[in-house]
Amino acid sequence: MLNPIAMIFNILPPLEKIGRGAIALFALVVAVVLSSLTVLVSMIAHNPLMLAAVIALGIAGIVWWLKKRAKGITVPGGIPAVPPPTPLR
């Protein structure tokens, strides 16, 4: 599947082995990450208590983020980063 990318490295013979090795390493990293994610999701979905905890943490995180976002961003001096809107006349 990644052979067209490896063909780019066939211009110079020393680059061919390096390119194929880099592609194999990249594919290995992607495979390990996706496999671990699949196992983690299946473990969480299988255990109802863990599933409830993850959902509760997700909801709490969203609420915290929305509250933090509603406060506005201030610089260290306490001055709002965005000036207040001017009133319409």
N, C-alpha and C positions, 0 to 999 in steps of 0.2 A: 504494500500500500504506500509506503514511503520511498519506494524505489525511484520515482522521478526526481525526488530531492537528492537522492544519492547519486544520480547520474550527473548532477551539476559538478560533483567532486571528481568525476572521472577525467577531467581535463588534465590534471597532473596525477600520475600514479601514487605519489606519497599521500596526496590529499584524499585518495579514494578510501584507504584504510581508516584514516582519521575521521572522515565524513561518515562512513558506515558505523564506526564505533560511537560517534557522537549521537547519531540517530538511534542506535540501539540503547544507549544510556538514557536518552530522552524518553523513548518508548517504555523503558523499565520504570522510570520515575512516574510517568503518567499511569502505568498499570498498577503500581503499588498504591498510589494515592486513591485511584478510583476503587480498587479492591478494598482498601481500608475503609473508605467512606461507605461502601455497600455493606460491609460487615457491621459497622457502627450503626447505621440506620436500621438494619434488621434487628440488632440487639435492642435498640431503643423501642422499636415497634413491637417487639415480642414481650417486653416487660411493661405491664400497664402502669406500675408505679413510676418507673423511669420516664415513660411517655408523658404522664401527667406533670412530672417535675420539669421536663424540657419545655412543655407547653406553657407552664406557669412562668418559667424563667424568660421565655420568649415574650410573653405578654408584659411582664415586669420591665424588660429591657425596652420594649416599644414605648410604654408609658413614661419611663425615665427619659428616653430620647425626646419624646414630644414635649415634656415639661422643660427640659433643658433648652430646647429649640424655642419655646414660647418666651423664655426669659430674655432672649436677645443676647447678642455677643457684645462684650465690653472689653476695652483694652485695659492694661494694668492700672491706669490712672482712674478708672471708674467711669470714663467718658464712653458713651455708646459709640460703637464703631460706625453705626449708620445714624445720621442726624434724624431727629424727629420730623415727621412730615409737616409741611407748612399748611396752615388752614386755608381752605378755599374761601374766596370772598365773593 
